[in-house]
Amino acid sequence: MRIFKENTSLLVIDMQERLVPVMAEKELLVNNCITLIKGIKTLEMPLLYTQQYSKGLGETIPSVSALFEGIPVIEKSSFSCCDEDMFLSGFKALERNVVIICGIETHVCVMQTAVDMLDNGFLPVIVENCTTSRNLNDKAIAIRRLMQEGAIITTYESILFELCRYSGSAEFKAISALVK
């Protein structure tokens, strides 16, 4: 199944001040997520982002939150974004049936959100190199489960070029520069 930008949005989950520092491969995660977000913005696609219990876990890290200027954060206390009315109503309002997901933690919030998205009739696309957990084994097991559940697993470069579709355009050139 091909993914098209016209029916797809991006969801960035819980890239917060007290979570990111304790994640495995955190520098790679942050850099990859920034590249993905910039690529999605280049393609002029809708973006959503969440924070889990901001009072205790802090705000979205500055390097990521700077990319969401003018977009309100969706505060959540549930692990699955779908258990928050503000998220589910906001996502449904986008009228997009595919959601690209990145963020943390793979085996908790990312996995539960993706499974719930499937249950609600949406197709989650997990960007494997834009998600992590504190323990890489937890991430690996979650990715396997997500594949079994029916989510699509990809990388940021692969999904950005799939969404771009053609070479030679200004979007393609901008995305090519991002992934180099």
VMD Tcl script that builds the backbone (N, CA, C; Angstrom):
set m [mol new atoms 540]
animate dup $m
set s [atomselect $m all]
$s set {name element resname resid chain x y z} {
  {N N MET 1 A 0.840 -1.189 0.000}
  {CA C MET 1 A 0.000 0.000 0.000}
  {C C MET 1 A 0.878 1.244 0.000}
  {N N ARG 2 A 0.617 2.151 -0.925}
  {CA C ARG 2 A 1.352 3.412 -0.997}
  {C C ARG 2 A 0.747 4.418 -0.032}
  {N N ILE 3 A 1.604 5.277 0.488}
  {CA C ILE 3 A 1.187 6.346 1.389}
  {C C ILE 3 A 1.234 7.657 0.594}
  {N N PHE 4 A 0.155 8.427 0.637}
  {CA C PHE 4 A 0.060 9.685 -0.104}
  {C C PHE 4 A -0.117 10.848 0.872}
  {N N LYS 5 A 0.525 11.964 0.559}
  {CA C LYS 5 A 0.488 13.106 1.480}
  {C C LYS 5 A -0.915 13.686 1.639}
  {N N GLU 6 A -1.772 13.513 0.645}
  {CA C GLU 6 A -3.110 14.083 0.689}
  {C C GLU 6 A -4.003 13.470 1.770}
  {N N ASN 7 A -3.669 12.257 2.226}
  {CA C ASN 7 A -4.512 11.621 3.256}
  {C C ASN 7 A -3.708 11.244 4.505}
  {N N THR 8 A -2.586 11.942 4.704}
  {CA C THR 8 A -1.665 11.579 5.783}
  {C C THR 8 A -1.308 12.794 6.634}
  {N N SER 9 A -1.083 12.547 7.928}
  {CA C SER 9 A -0.607 13.581 8.851}
  {C C SER 9 A 0.514 12.985 9.702}
  {N N LEU 10 A 1.162 13.845 10.465}
  {CA C LEU 10 A 2.248 13.419 11.352}
  {C C LEU 10 A 1.836 13.639 12.800}
  {N N LEU 11 A 2.158 12.655 13.639}
  {CA C LEU 11 A 1.963 12.750 15.084}
  {C C LEU 11 A 3.299 12.534 15.777}
  {N N VAL 12 A 3.710 13.520 16.567}
  {CA C VAL 12 A 4.947 13.431 17.351}
  {C C VAL 12 A 4.541 13.257 18.811}
  {N N ILE 13 A 4.968 12.143 19.406}
  {CA C ILE 13 A 4.513 11.779 20.746}
  {C C ILE 13 A 5.592 12.033 21.804}
  {N N ASP 14 A 5.304 12.917 22.738}
  {CA C ASP 14 A 5.998 13.048 24.025}
  {C C ASP 14 A 7.513 13.233 23.964}
  {N N MET 15 A 7.983 14.112 23.114}
  {CA C MET 15 A 9.423 14.405 23.031}
  {C C MET 15 A 9.762 15.457 24.100}
  {N N GLN 16 A 9.718 15.040 25.362}
  {CA C GLN 16 A 9.756 15.975 26.484}
  {C C GLN 16 A 11.086 16.002 27.236}
  {N N GLU 17 A 11.255 17.124 27.947}
  {CA C GLU 17 A 12.508 17.437 28.648}
  {C C GLU 17 A 12.977 16.353 29.610}
  {N N ARG 18 A 12.080 15.700 30.305}
  {CA C ARG 18 A 12.512 14.692 31.273}
  {C C ARG 18 A 12.484 13.279 30.702}
  {N N LEU 19 A 11.946 13.127 29.516}
  {CA C LEU 19 A 11.912 11.806 28.881}
  {C C LEU 19 A 13.094 11.599 27.937}
  {N N VAL 20 A 13.346 12.558 27.073}
  {CA C VAL 20 A 14.390 12.406 26.052}
  {C C VAL 20 A 15.751 12.043 26.661}
  {N N PRO 21 A 16.206 12.692 27.725}
  {CA C PRO 21 A 17.548 12.384 28.242}
  {C C PRO 21 A 17.758 10.938 28.701}
  {N N VAL 22 A 16.693 10.213 29.015}
  {CA C VAL 22 A 16.860 8.837 29.507}
  {C C VAL 22 A 16.606 7.787 28.430}
  {N N MET 23 A 16.415 8.214 27.192}
  {CA C MET 23 A 16.140 7.290 26.093}
  {C C MET 23 A 17.428 6.737 25.488}
  {N N ALA 24 A 17.342 5.522 24.972}
  {CA C ALA 24 A 18.453 4.934 24.216}
  {C C ALA 24 A 18.596 5.708 22.901}
  {N N GLU 25 A 19.821 5.928 22.496}
  {CA C GLU 25 A 20.127 6.592 21.220}
  {C C GLU 25 A 19.404 7.929 21.067}
  {N N LYS 26 A 19.400 8.705 22.155}
  {CA C LYS 26 A 18.615 9.942 22.192}
  {C C LYS 26 A 19.059 10.985 21.165}
  {N N GLU 27 A 20.358 11.126 20.927}
  {CA C GLU 27 A 20.816 12.134 19.968}
  {C C GLU 27 A 20.342 11.785 18.558}
  {N N LEU 28 A 20.456 10.515 18.205}
  {CA C LEU 28 A 19.988 10.049 16.896}
  {C C LEU 28 A 18.483 10.247 16.775}
  {N N LEU 29 A 17.750 9.907 17.820}
  {CA C LEU 29 A 16.302 10.090 17.834}
  {C C LEU 29 A 15.931 11.537 17.557}
  {N N VAL 30 A 16.524 12.455 18.297}
  {CA C VAL 30 A 16.180 13.871 18.149}
  {C C VAL 30 A 16.513 14.350 16.741}
  {N N ASN 31 A 17.704 14.042 16.251}
  {CA C ASN 31 A 18.096 14.482 14.908}
  {C C ASN 31 A 17.174 13.908 13.837}
  {N N ASN 32 A 16.835 12.633 13.952}
  {CA C ASN 32 A 15.956 11.998 12.973}
  {C C ASN 32 A 14.551 12.591 13.014}
  {N N CYS 33 A 14.035 12.830 14.226}
  {CA C CYS 33 A 12.700 13.427 14.351}
  {C C CYS 33 A 12.666 14.830 13.757}
  {N N ILE 34 A 13.700 15.599 13.985}
  {CA C ILE 34 A 13.765 16.953 13.424}
  {C C ILE 34 A 13.753 16.890 11.905}
  {N N THR 35 A 14.522 15.971 11.334}
  {CA C THR 35 A 14.541 15.813 9.878}
  {C C THR 35 A 13.156 15.428 9.358}
  {N N LEU 36 A 12.515 14.474 10.028}
  {CA C LEU 36 A 11.173 14.050 9.623}
  {C C LEU 36 A 10.185 15.208 9.685}
  {N N ILE 37 A 10.178 15.937 10.786}
  {CA C ILE 37 A 9.240 17.052 10.951}
  {C C ILE 37 A 9.479 18.122 9.886}
  {N N LYS 38 A 10.733 18.463 9.648}
  {CA C LYS 38 A 11.041 19.458 8.611}
  {C C LYS 38 A 10.578 18.978 7.242}
  {N N GLY 39 A 10.758 17.693 6.962}
  {CA C GLY 39 A 10.301 17.143 5.687}
  {C C GLY 39 A 8.793 17.205 5.545}
  {N N ILE 40 A 8.079 16.858 6.609}
  {CA C ILE 40 A 6.614 16.914 6.597}
  {C C ILE 40 A 6.142 18.360 6.408}
  {N N LYS 41 A 6.827 19.286 7.057}
  {CA C LYS 41 A 6.479 20.701 6.882}
  {C C LYS 41 A 6.746 21.153 5.448}
  {N N THR 42 A 7.830 20.678 4.858}
  {CA C THR 42 A 8.133 20.995 3.461}
  {C C THR 42 A 7.005 20.531 2.552}
  {N N LEU 43 A 6.436 19.386 2.873}
  {CA C LEU 43 A 5.333 18.821 2.088}
  {C C LEU 43 A 3.976 19.431 2.453}
  {N N GLU 44 A 3.985 20.365 3.404}
  {CA C GLU 44 A 2.794 21.100 3.841}
  {C C GLU 44 A 1.670 20.173 4.314}
  {N N MET 45 A 2.059 19.237 5.158}
  {CA C MET 45 A 1.113 18.276 5.725}
  {C C MET 45 A 0.785 18.656 7.163}
  {N N PRO 46 A -0.378 18.234 7.663}
  {CA C PRO 46 A -0.762 18.561 9.040}
  {C C PRO 46 A 0.134 17.870 10.078}
  {N N LEU 47 A 0.353 18.587 11.179}
  {CA C LEU 47 A 1.189 18.101 12.271}
  {C C LEU 47 A 0.420 18.169 13.583}
  {N N LEU 48 A 0.592 17.143 14.408}
  {CA C LEU 48 A 0.066 17.129 15.769}
  {C C LEU 48 A 1.198 16.707 16.695}
  {N N TYR 49 A 1.178 17.207 17.934}
  {CA C TYR 49 A 2.157 16.721 18.901}
  {C C TYR 49 A 1.560 16.723 20.295}
  {N N THR 50 A 2.085 15.778 21.098}
  {CA C THR 50 A 1.544 15.580 22.439}
  {C C THR 50 A 2.617 15.739 23.500}
  {N N GLN 51 A 2.140 15.958 24.710}
  {CA C GLN 51 A 2.978 15.938 25.906}
  {C C GLN 51 A 2.253 15.119 26.961}
  {N N GLN 52 A 2.980 14.210 27.569}
  {CA C GLN 52 A 2.452 13.361 28.635}
  {C C GLN 52 A 2.701 14.050 29.969}
  {N N TYR 53 A 1.655 14.363 30.703}
  {CA C TYR 53 A 1.765 14.921 32.051}
  {C C TYR 53 A 2.894 15.968 32.127}
  {N N SER 54 A 2.688 17.084 31.454}
  {CA C SER 54 A 3.713 18.130 31.348}
  {C C SER 54 A 4.220 18.620 32.696}
  {N N LYS 55 A 3.354 18.667 33.690}
  {CA C LYS 55 A 3.754 19.142 35.016}
  {C C LYS 55 A 4.915 18.310 35.570}
  {N N GLY 56 A 4.885 17.023 35.339}
  {CA C GLY 56 A 5.938 16.155 35.852}
  {C C GLY 56 A 7.051 15.859 34.870}
  {N N LEU 57 A 6.729 15.830 33.560}
  {CA C LEU 57 A 7.715 15.410 32.559}
  {C C LEU 57 A 8.267 16.563 31.727}
  {N N GLY 58 A 7.786 17.767 31.987}
  {CA C GLY 58 A 8.320 18.934 31.297}
  {C C GLY 58 A 7.693 19.156 29.933}
  {N N GLU 59 A 8.199 20.187 29.283}
  {CA C GLU 59 A 7.707 20.590 27.964}
  {C C GLU 59 A 8.441 19.803 26.873}
  {N N THR 60 A 7.937 19.927 25.665}
  {CA C THR 60 A 8.628 19.363 24.505}
  {C C THR 60 A 9.995 20.032 24.411}
  {N N ILE 61 A 11.024 19.246 24.090}
  {CA C ILE 61 A 12.380 19.813 24.027}
  {C C ILE 61 A 12.410 20.957 23.019}
  {N N PRO 62 A 13.188 22.011 23.303}
  {CA C PRO 62 A 13.166 23.219 22.462}
  {C C PRO 62 A 13.458 22.975 20.981}
  {N N SER 63 A 14.392 22.092 20.664}
  {CA C SER 63 A 14.734 21.865 19.257}
  {C C SER 63 A 13.569 21.289 18.466}
  {N N VAL 64 A 12.652 20.610 19.151}
  {CA C VAL 64 A 11.466 20.060 18.493}
  {C C VAL 64 A 10.305 21.042 18.582}
  {N N SER 65 A 10.083 21.626 19.753}
  {CA C SER 65 A 8.938 22.542 19.910}
  {C C SER 65 A 9.049 23.753 18.987}
  {N N ALA 66 A 10.263 24.174 18.663}
  {CA C ALA 66 A 10.455 25.304 17.756}
  {C C ALA 66 A 9.847 25.030 16.380}
  {N N LEU 67 A 9.732 23.775 16.014}
  {CA C LEU 67 A 9.167 23.396 14.713}
  {C C LEU 67 A 7.638 23.394 14.721}
  {N N PHE 68 A 7.039 23.562 15.898}
  {CA C PHE 68 A 5.582 23.525 16.041}
  {C C PHE 68 A 4.999 24.896 16.377}
  {N N GLU 69 A 5.710 25.945 16.024}
  {CA C GLU 69 A 5.237 27.292 16.328}
  {C C GLU 69 A 3.830 27.496 15.766}
  {N N GLY 70 A 2.931 27.943 16.620}
  {CA C GLY 70 A 1.558 28.196 16.218}
  {C C GLY 70 A 0.648 26.978 16.265}
  {N N ILE 71 A 1.211 25.818 16.599}
  {CA C ILE 71 A 0.418 24.591 16.697}
  {C C ILE 71 A 0.271 24.254 18.172}
  {N N PRO 72 A -0.953 24.163 18.676}
  {CA C PRO 72 A -1.119 23.883 20.105}
  {C C PRO 72 A -0.754 22.447 20.464}
  {N N VAL 73 A -0.096 22.296 21.589}
  {CA C VAL 73 A 0.249 20.968 22.079}
  {C C VAL 73 A -1.004 20.280 22.612}
  {N N ILE 74 A -1.063 18.981 22.449}
  {CA C ILE 74 A -2.160 18.198 23.010}
  {C C ILE 74 A -1.644 17.560 24.288}
  {N N GLU 75 A -2.160 18.032 25.404}
  {CA C GLU 75 A -1.775 17.514 26.723}
  {C C GLU 75 A -2.503 16.195 26.947}
  {N N LYS 76 A -1.784 15.222 27.516}
  {CA C LYS 76 A -2.431 13.944 27.784}
  {C C LYS 76 A -1.947 13.352 29.099}
  {N N SER 77 A -2.806 12.540 29.676}
  {CA C SER 77 A -2.424 11.779 30.862}
  {C C SER 77 A -2.504 10.283 30.576}
  {N N SER 78 A -3.176 9.919 29.501}
  {CA C SER 78 A -3.258 8.512 29.104}
  {C C SER 78 A -2.035 8.161 28.264}
  {N N PHE 79 A -1.696 6.892 28.225}
  {CA C PHE 79 A -0.573 6.471 27.394}
  {C C PHE 79 A -0.949 6.566 25.921}
  {N N SER 80 A -2.128 6.085 25.551}
  {CA C SER 80 A -2.589 6.186 24.172}
  {C C SER 80 A -3.159 7.571 23.917}
  {N N CYS 81 A -2.703 8.185 22.849}
  {CA C CYS 81 A -3.255 9.485 22.465}
  {C C CYS 81 A -4.755 9.383 22.210}
  {N N CYS 82 A -5.205 8.226 21.760}
  {CA C CYS 82 A -6.615 8.032 21.408}
  {C C CYS 82 A -7.539 8.064 22.616}
  {N N ASP 83 A -7.001 7.944 23.812}
  {CA C ASP 83 A -7.822 8.029 25.007}
  {C C ASP 83 A -8.077 9.475 25.432}
  {N N GLU 84 A -7.515 10.420 24.698}
  {CA C GLU 84 A -7.722 11.841 24.969}
  {C C GLU 84 A -8.709 12.390 23.953}
  {N N ASP 85 A -9.841 12.902 24.417}
  {CA C ASP 85 A -10.871 13.422 23.519}
  {C C ASP 85 A -10.334 14.506 22.591}
  {N N MET 86 A -9.483 15.387 23.117}
  {CA C MET 86 A -8.938 16.480 22.307}
  {C C MET 86 A -8.132 15.933 21.128}
  {N N PHE 87 A -7.384 14.867 21.368}
  {CA C PHE 87 A -6.600 14.277 20.279}
  {C C PHE 87 A -7.498 13.639 19.234}
  {N N LEU 88 A -8.361 12.757 19.659}
  {CA C LEU 88 A -9.164 11.994 18.709}
  {C C LEU 88 A -10.073 12.916 17.888}
  {N N SER 89 A -10.673 13.899 18.521}
  {CA C SER 89 A -11.521 14.832 17.765}
  {C C SER 89 A -10.671 15.682 16.825}
  {N N GLY 90 A -9.502 16.111 17.290}
  {CA C GLY 90 A -8.593 16.893 16.443}
  {C C GLY 90 A -8.087 16.100 15.260}
  {N N PHE 91 A -7.763 14.841 15.501}
  {CA C PHE 91 A -7.280 14.007 14.409}
  {C C PHE 91 A -8.389 13.731 13.397}
  {N N LYS 92 A -9.572 13.407 13.875}
  {CA C LYS 92 A -10.690 13.135 12.964}
  {C C LYS 92 A -11.029 14.370 12.122}
  {N N ALA 93 A -10.873 15.556 12.703}
  {CA C ALA 93 A -11.162 16.795 11.982}
  {C C ALA 93 A -10.217 17.008 10.799}
  {N N LEU 94 A -9.037 16.409 10.858}
  {CA C LEU 94 A -8.084 16.535 9.753}
  {C C LEU 94 A -8.556 15.797 8.506}
  {N N GLU 95 A -9.453 14.832 8.704}
  {CA C GLU 95 A -9.964 14.002 7.621}
  {C C GLU 95 A -8.831 13.325 6.854}
  {N N ARG 96 A -7.910 12.756 7.612}
  {CA C ARG 96 A -6.787 12.001 7.061}
  {C C ARG 96 A -6.830 10.612 7.689}
  {N N ASN 97 A -6.748 9.574 6.889}
  {CA C ASN 97 A -6.867 8.227 7.456}
  {C C ASN 97 A -5.524 7.550 7.741}
  {N N VAL 98 A -4.425 8.219 7.413}
  {CA C VAL 98 A -3.092 7.675 7.678}
  {C C VAL 98 A -2.377 8.624 8.625}
  {N N VAL 99 A -1.721 8.054 9.640}
  {CA C VAL 99 A -0.965 8.879 10.574}
  {C C VAL 99 A 0.453 8.320 10.698}
  {N N ILE 100 A 1.420 9.177 10.394}
  {CA C ILE 100 A 2.827 8.844 10.595}
  {C C ILE 100 A 3.120 9.152 12.053}
  {N N ILE 101 A 3.736 8.200 12.758}
  {CA C ILE 101 A 3.979 8.366 14.188}
  {C C ILE 101 A 5.468 8.281 14.493}
  {N N CYS 102 A 5.938 9.244 15.292}
  {CA C CYS 102 A 7.291 9.200 15.836}
  {C C CYS 102 A 7.232 9.654 17.286}
  {N N GLY 103 A 8.310 9.426 18.035}
  {CA C GLY 103 A 8.355 9.878 19.423}
  {C C GLY 103 A 8.663 8.762 20.394}
  {N N ILE 104 A 8.266 8.961 21.648}
  {CA C ILE 104 A 8.650 8.032 22.709}
  {C C ILE 104 A 7.492 7.752 23.667}
  {N N GLU 105 A 7.557 6.688 24.353}
  {CA C GLU 105 A 8.398 5.515 24.189}
  {C C GLU 105 A 7.720 4.519 23.254}
  {N N THR 106 A 8.506 3.832 22.458}
  {CA C THR 106 A 7.975 2.918 21.451}
  {C C THR 106 A 7.043 1.888 22.060}
  {N N HIS 107 A 7.453 1.301 23.176}
  {CA C HIS 107 A 6.690 0.182 23.753}
  {C C HIS 107 A 5.523 0.611 24.642}
  {N N VAL 108 A 5.352 1.910 24.831}
  {CA C VAL 108 A 4.258 2.386 25.685}
  {C C VAL 108 A 3.339 3.279 24.844}
  {N N CYS 109 A 3.602 4.555 24.812}
  {CA C CYS 109 A 2.679 5.506 24.169}
  {C C CYS 109 A 2.579 5.316 22.660}
  {N N VAL 110 A 3.705 5.082 21.995}
  {CA C VAL 110 A 3.672 4.893 20.546}
  {C C VAL 110 A 2.869 3.640 20.203}
  {N N MET 111 A 3.173 2.529 20.859}
  {CA C MET 111 A 2.488 1.277 20.562}
  {C C MET 111 A 0.991 1.361 20.881}
  {N N GLN 112 A 0.649 1.847 22.054}
  {CA C GLN 112 A -0.765 1.900 22.439}
  {C C GLN 112 A -1.552 2.831 21.520}
  {N N THR 113 A -0.949 3.946 21.135}
  {CA C THR 113 A -1.613 4.867 20.211}
  {C C THR 113 A -1.826 4.200 18.858}
  {N N ALA 114 A -0.803 3.546 18.340}
  {CA C ALA 114 A -0.913 2.900 17.029}
  {C C ALA 114 A -1.975 1.806 17.030}
  {N N VAL 115 A -2.007 1.000 18.058}
  {CA C VAL 115 A -3.007 -0.072 18.148}
  {C C VAL 115 A -4.412 0.535 18.202}
  {N N ASP 116 A -4.576 1.603 18.982}
  {CA C ASP 116 A -5.878 2.261 19.055}
  {C C ASP 116 A -6.250 2.935 17.737}
  {N N MET 117 A -5.273 3.471 17.028}
  {CA C MET 117 A -5.550 4.059 15.714}
  {C C MET 117 A -6.077 2.984 14.773}
  {N N LEU 118 A -5.458 1.818 14.792}
  {CA C LEU 118 A -5.947 0.700 13.977}
  {C C LEU 118 A -7.380 0.352 14.353}
  {N N ASP 119 A -7.648 0.281 15.648}
  {CA C ASP 119 A -8.995 -0.054 16.123}
  {C C ASP 119 A -10.035 0.998 15.734}
  {N N ASN 120 A -9.582 2.233 15.501}
  {CA C ASN 120 A -10.485 3.315 15.100}
  {C C ASN 120 A -10.548 3.495 13.582}
  {N N GLY 121 A -9.956 2.559 12.836}
  {CA C GLY 121 A -10.044 2.602 11.378}
  {C C GLY 121 A -8.987 3.423 10.676}
  {N N PHE 122 A -7.943 3.822 11.384}
  {CA C PHE 122 A -6.852 4.585 10.782}
  {C C PHE 122 A -5.645 3.687 10.569}
  {N N LEU 123 A -4.753 4.095 9.681}
  {CA C LEU 123 A -3.541 3.330 9.412}
  {C C LEU 123 A -2.337 4.046 10.023}
  {N N PRO 124 A -1.714 3.461 11.048}
  {CA C PRO 124 A -0.499 4.058 11.612}
  {C C PRO 124 A 0.743 3.613 10.849}
  {N N VAL 125 A 1.614 4.574 10.599}
  {CA C VAL 125 A 2.897 4.328 9.955}
  {C C VAL 125 A 3.965 4.714 10.981}
  {N N ILE 126 A 4.650 3.719 11.518}
  {CA C ILE 126 A 5.648 3.957 12.560}
  {C C ILE 126 A 7.007 4.185 11.912}
  {N N VAL 127 A 7.612 5.322 12.222}
  {CA C VAL 127 A 8.934 5.632 11.685}
  {C C VAL 127 A 9.955 5.077 12.684}
  {N N GLU 128 A 10.450 3.898 12.388}
  {CA C GLU 128 A 11.276 3.123 13.319}
  {C C GLU 128 A 12.496 3.896 13.804}
  {N N ASN 129 A 13.150 4.634 12.914}
  {CA C ASN 129 A 14.343 5.365 13.333}
  {C C ASN 129 A 14.019 6.751 13.899}
  {N N CYS 130 A 12.745 6.990 14.169}
  {CA C CYS 130 A 12.297 8.217 14.848}
  {C C CYS 130 A 11.501 7.872 16.100}
  {N N THR 131 A 11.784 6.734 16.672}
  {CA C THR 131 A 11.157 6.328 17.920}
  {C C THR 131 A 12.155 5.492 18.703}
  {N N THR 132 A 12.020 5.514 20.019}
  {CA C THR 132 A 12.911 4.717 20.863}
  {C C THR 132 A 12.265 4.514 22.230}
  {N N SER 133 A 12.951 3.734 23.031}
  {CA C SER 133 A 12.575 3.473 24.423}
  {C C SER 133 A 13.838 3.584 25.265}
  {N N ARG 134 A 13.678 3.497 26.568}
  {CA C ARG 134 A 14.864 3.483 27.425}
  {C C ARG 134 A 15.694 2.245 27.151}
  {N N ASN 135 A 15.020 1.146 26.870}
  {CA C ASN 135 A 15.681 -0.137 26.617}
  {C C ASN 135 A 15.392 -0.538 25.172}
  {N N LEU 136 A 16.441 -0.796 24.384}
  {CA C LEU 136 A 16.244 -1.114 22.966}
  {C C LEU 136 A 15.524 -2.443 22.750}
  {N N ASN 137 A 15.599 -3.362 23.703}
  {CA C ASN 137 A 14.849 -4.606 23.575}
  {C C ASN 137 A 13.342 -4.329 23.648}
  {N N ASP 138 A 12.943 -3.415 24.538}
  {CA C ASP 138 A 11.524 -3.038 24.611}
  {C C ASP 138 A 11.059 -2.459 23.274}
  {N N LYS 139 A 11.900 -1.635 22.671}
  {CA C LYS 139 A 11.567 -1.062 21.361}
  {C C LYS 139 A 11.423 -2.166 20.322}
  {N N ALA 140 A 12.373 -3.075 20.273}
  {CA C ALA 140 A 12.349 -4.148 19.273}
  {C C ALA 140 A 11.097 -5.014 19.397}
  {N N ILE 141 A 10.742 -5.364 20.612}
  {CA C ILE 141 A 9.539 -6.176 20.835}
  {C C ILE 141 A 8.298 -5.396 20.405}
  {N N ALA 142 A 8.245 -4.114 20.721}
  {CA C ALA 142 A 7.100 -3.281 20.337}
  {C C ALA 142 A 6.979 -3.173 18.820}
  {N N ILE 143 A 8.092 -3.004 18.131}
  {CA C ILE 143 A 8.060 -2.914 16.666}
  {C C ILE 143 A 7.521 -4.220 16.081}
  {N N ARG 144 A 7.951 -5.360 16.628}
  {CA C ARG 144 A 7.426 -6.652 16.158}
  {C C ARG 144 A 5.921 -6.747 16.382}
  {N N ARG 145 A 5.484 -6.341 17.563}
  {CA C ARG 145 A 4.044 -6.395 17.846}
  {C C ARG 145 A 3.264 -5.475 16.904}
  {N N LEU 146 A 3.790 -4.283 16.677}
  {CA C LEU 146 A 3.121 -3.341 15.790}
  {C C LEU 146 A 2.990 -3.910 14.375}
  {N N MET 147 A 4.011 -4.608 13.915}
  {CA C MET 147 A 3.934 -5.261 12.609}
  {C C MET 147 A 2.841 -6.316 12.606}
  {N N GLN 148 A 2.765 -7.107 13.692}
  {CA C GLN 148 A 1.733 -8.146 13.798}
  {C C GLN 148 A 0.335 -7.537 13.855}
  {N N GLU 149 A 0.210 -6.388 14.473}
  {CA C GLU 149 A -1.092 -5.720 14.603}
  {C C GLU 149 A -1.555 -5.112 13.278}
  {N N GLY 150 A -0.606 -4.860 12.353}
  {CA C GLY 150 A -0.974 -4.313 11.049}
  {C C GLY 150 A -0.479 -2.911 10.769}
  {N N ALA 151 A 0.357 -2.353 11.646}
  {CA C ALA 151 A 0.951 -1.042 11.385}
  {C C ALA 151 A 2.032 -1.185 10.320}
  {N N ILE 152 A 2.289 -0.116 9.602}
  {CA C ILE 152 A 3.387 -0.083 8.643}
  {C C ILE 152 A 4.616 0.440 9.375}
  {N N ILE 153 A 5.763 -0.197 9.140}
  {CA C ILE 153 A 7.027 0.223 9.745}
  {C C ILE 153 A 7.913 0.751 8.619}
  {N N THR 154 A 8.521 1.911 8.836}
  {CA C THR 154 A 9.347 2.523 7.808}
  {C C THR 154 A 10.470 3.332 8.452}
  {N N THR 155 A 11.223 4.062 7.647}
  {CA C THR 155 A 12.254 4.992 8.122}
  {C C THR 155 A 11.889 6.391 7.626}
  {N N TYR 156 A 12.508 7.404 8.212}
  {CA C TYR 156 A 12.145 8.773 7.824}
  {C C TYR 156 A 12.486 9.060 6.368}
  {N N GLU 157 A 13.624 8.580 5.898}
  {CA C GLU 157 A 13.998 8.851 4.508}
  {C C GLU 157 A 13.030 8.161 3.548}
  {N N SER 158 A 12.711 6.927 3.835}
  {CA C SER 158 A 11.796 6.182 2.981}
  {C C SER 158 A 10.426 6.853 2.899}
  {N N ILE 159 A 9.856 7.230 4.030}
  {CA C ILE 159 A 8.515 7.814 4.007}
  {C C ILE 159 A 8.521 9.202 3.379}
  {N N LEU 160 A 9.559 9.987 3.606}
  {CA C LEU 160 A 9.604 11.317 2.999}
  {C C LEU 160 A 9.659 11.235 1.477}
  {N N PHE 161 A 10.466 10.318 0.942}
  {CA C PHE 161 A 10.528 10.184 -0.515}
  {C C PHE 161 A 9.258 9.556 -1.072}
  {N N GLU 162 A 8.624 8.672 -0.320}
  {CA C GLU 162 A 7.348 8.106 -0.762}
  {C C GLU 162 A 6.275 9.196 -0.845}
  {N N LEU 163 A 6.248 10.065 0.145}
  {CA C LEU 163 A 5.280 11.166 0.146}
  {C C LEU 163 A 5.571 12.178 -0.963}
  {N N CYS 164 A 6.852 12.342 -1.277}
  {CA C CYS 164 A 7.279 13.277 -2.311}
  {C C CYS 164 A 6.870 12.774 -3.709}
  {N N ARG 165 A 7.008 11.491 -3.943}
  {CA C ARG 165 A 6.601 10.767 -5.149}
  {C C ARG 165 A 7.488 10.997 -6.362}
  {N N TYR 166 A 7.874 12.222 -6.675}
  {CA C TYR 166 A 8.609 12.495 -7.903}
  {C C TYR 166 A 9.901 13.252 -7.601}
  {N N SER 167 A 10.914 12.988 -8.408}
  {CA C SER 167 A 12.142 13.776 -8.315}
  {C C SER 167 A 11.998 15.019 -9.193}
  {N N GLY 168 A 12.859 15.984 -8.974}
  {CA C GLY 168 A 12.861 17.172 -9.808}
  {C C GLY 168 A 12.051 18.332 -9.276}
  {N N SER 169 A 11.155 18.078 -8.330}
  {CA C SER 169 A 10.339 19.165 -7.776}
  {C C SER 169 A 11.117 19.920 -6.698}
  {N N ALA 170 A 10.615 21.081 -6.343}
  {CA C ALA 170 A 11.232 21.863 -5.261}
  {C C ALA 170 A 11.148 21.097 -3.944}
  {N N GLU 171 A 10.026 20.385 -3.714}
  {CA C GLU 171 A 9.881 19.571 -2.503}
  {C C GLU 171 A 10.948 18.481 -2.452}
  {N N PHE 172 A 11.162 17.805 -3.577}
  {CA C PHE 172 A 12.169 16.749 -3.646}
  {C C PHE 172 A 13.558 17.309 -3.325}
  {N N LYS 173 A 13.878 18.443 -3.908}
  {CA C LYS 173 A 15.199 19.045 -3.677}
  {C C LYS 173 A 15.374 19.418 -2.204}
  {N N ALA 174 A 14.333 19.969 -1.594}
  {CA C ALA 174 A 14.410 20.351 -0.178}
  {C C ALA 174 A 14.559 19.106 0.709}
  {N N ILE 175 A 13.814 18.060 0.402}
  {CA C ILE 175 A 13.899 16.834 1.202}
  {C C ILE 175 A 15.243 16.145 0.985}
  {N N SER 176 A 15.739 16.145 -0.239}
  {CA C SER 176 A 17.070 15.577 -0.509}
  {C C SER 176 A 18.138 16.270 0.318}
  {N N ALA 177 A 18.036 17.579 0.423}
  {CA C ALA 177 A 19.003 18.337 1.238}
  {C C ALA 177 A 18.871 17.980 2.714}
  {N N LEU 178 A 17.658 17.742 3.174}
  {CA C LEU 178 A 17.432 17.384 4.591}
  {C C LEU 178 A 18.056 16.043 4.954}
  {N N VAL 179 A 17.937 15.067 4.085}
  {CA C VAL 179 A 18.362 13.713 4.432}
  {C C VAL 179 A 19.847 13.456 4.180}
  {N N LYS 180 A 20.544 14.403 3.576}
  {CA C LYS 180 A 21.991 14.219 3.315}
  {C C LYS 180 A 22.798 14.389 4.578}
}
mol reanalyze $m
mol bondsrecalc $m
mol representation Tube
mol addrep $m
